């Protein structure tokens, strides 16, 4: 671990002391949710209905705190399984990386850093940042999120294959299953999510009803 990473960890440790303890306990007490395989939906004979049901399963990941915390509709990021306000308070900034002098990488390094208590940690990834406003999910129905992520005008110009690669292979998405001490991981695994994404796309990428 580099000196820079230690410096970031030290800054964050001063800002996030005892407040993390109850959140860590809550996360450790929550059982990780599982994901059903595409075969579980084979009994739905109507392909569009099966596709929509597959997206409902994908929604278990999308609507998990590990994803929602970085997909706010307004304001800055949230934290914890209860999506509480980020501590310390931060703003989105022009590039979704925080304000000048208080950017995301002021505290977040390239990997998770566990606190000395071994029960909580500072999350980290080399690409740590907020999702753009156009991809805000908090408070949005899963049906509307489905329409949103398929829209190239809002999803960064991605087509369905790009979406598959993002969800199934992007390492920042993959962080959700390796979130560090004190956080419950997203349901299932990234590989399972990729399998569901492929099945959803192959059945027409239909969206659930609102």
C-alpha positions, 0 to 999 in steps of 0.5 A: 500500500502506498504512502498516498493511500495511507494519507487518504485513509488517515484523513478519512479515519479522522472524519469517520470514527465511531459513526461507522460501528453501528453500521458495520454491525448491521451490515454483518448481521444481514444475510446476503441475498441470492439471485435466481438463474435464468432457468428459474423463469423458463416456465413463463411462456410469453417471452416479453413477460419472461424478459420483464421478470428477468429484469426484476431479478436484475433489479435485486442488484440495481436496488441494493444499497451498494448500487443506490448509494452512488446513483442519487437523483439529487445531491451527493452520494449516500452511505450505508444500507439505509442510504443516509447522507454521506459523512462528511457531507460532500457535493457532486461537483461538475465532473461527478467527482466532488468539489475542488479540494474535496474530491472523491479521491481525497478519502477514497483510494484505489482499494478498500482500507479496513479500519484498525477495529477490523469491522469497518472500512473506507471503500475504494476503487481506482475509478471511484465516482458518482453516476451521472445525474441522468442515471440517478436511481434513488426513488425511481421505480424499477420499471422507469430505471429499466427504460432509463438504462436502455436510453442512449441519451441517458446511459452514456451512449451505450447499446444493449451489448455495452450495457451487458459488458458494463454490468457483467465485466466492469470492475467498479460494478464488481466492487458491489460484491467486494465492498469491504468490512462493514458492508453487505455485498450486493445479491448473488455474484457479478457472474450471475448478474451477467448471466441474467443480463444476457438472458434479459437481452436475448429475450428482447430486453423488456421492462417490467410494468410501472 
